[in-house]
Amino acid sequence: MTQLGTLEDLPQDYREAMTAAGVAPLWPMMRNVLPHGKPNPVTKPGFWSYDALRPLLLRAGDLTPVEKAERRVLVLSDPGRGAGAMQATASLYLGMQLLLPGETAPAHVHTPSAVRIIVEGQGGFTVVDGEKLPMLEGDLVMTPGGDWHDHGHEGREPVIWLDVLDLPVFYYLEGSYATEGPLQAQRNRPDAALVEYKSAGLVPSRSRHQARRYPLARFPWARTEEALRAMKAYASTGIAEVDYVNPETGQDVLPTMGFTAMMLGQGEADQPPLRSCSSAFHVVKGRGRTTIDGTVFEWGPKDTFTAAPFAEINHHADEESFLIRAHDRPLQDKLGYYEERAR
């Protein structure tokens, strides 16, 4: 390996002249920006116990009215970046959001895309461009960038969901902003998941249907679990996995983020390849443990954990378990560098 020179190797007057000219030498920084063999991520394995987060969220509900918060959220910060970091991984923002009975989170639209994984409660809903979407436990509810959305609660118990956003990407590009507006008028019909895209392989007739960029905004968990169980019943070995996709195109649901649901039987283990994407795992139900680069996390229902690019990940399910993995493979595919390495 080439031994690169350091900044201290250069004369003081030369360093001062470079500073005055607004330039810096590349070679002392080369190994930091282009390490050999694989990236050297800042991101560290993270774990957030729902049992620890839930009381904090409920207390936030007592301390801060939603009118003063707009969105009452606790941010899940990457341990590698420290508390308060608006990143759970380099490209993924995670936040746990609370809505209490009778509350309304005002309408807005923003450049980043958001996906909600519903963690707890009944009676909550999201309105996306006029389409009212129920929020049931395990559902995936999308609010793509550029789509107006607001939240409401018609139930009796707290509703909590996990927000997954590509916010760090937009913030890095200096393209992150939001616009506020009035609550949306709701269309008087069920959401598209219950009407237009109820059966896999069937879509509304093209002669009568004007395709939308994001035709399906809600992926009901009941249907996802049914698909996983059906696959598992006929799988000879290994876990069952399904990707969430656009039903019109078969492509990833969003340009920058992908989502995969997985099922592990009791006692089963999984050792995925080393992936160049970063990942966030949310436990819909079940118990087990995951080792990420030597760090062991014991997880249970509704817990969340993260892994950096090229992390060595080993899952083991102590009981039948279902997880959803959020990742940035779609963005990496578009940039042309997504990679998997055998272990």
Buried (B, 14 or more C-beta within 10 A) or exposed (E): EEEEEEEEEBEEEEBEEBEEEEEEBEEBEEEEEEEEEEBBBEBBBBBBBBEEBBEEBBEBBEEEEBEEBEBBBBBBBBBBBEEEBBBBBBBBBBBBBBBBBEBBBBBBBBBBBBBBBBBBBBBBBBBBBEBBBBBBBBBBBBBBBEBBBBBBBEBEEBBBBBBBBBBBBBBEEEEBEEEEEEBBEEEEEBBBBEEBBEEEEEBBEEEEEEEBEBBBBBBBBEBBBEBBEEBBEEBEEEBBBBEBBBBBEEEBBBBBBBBBBBBBBEEBEBEBEBBBBBBBBBBBBBBBBBBBEEBEBEBBBBBBBBBBBBBBBBBBBBEBBBBBBBBBBBBBBEEEEBEEEEE
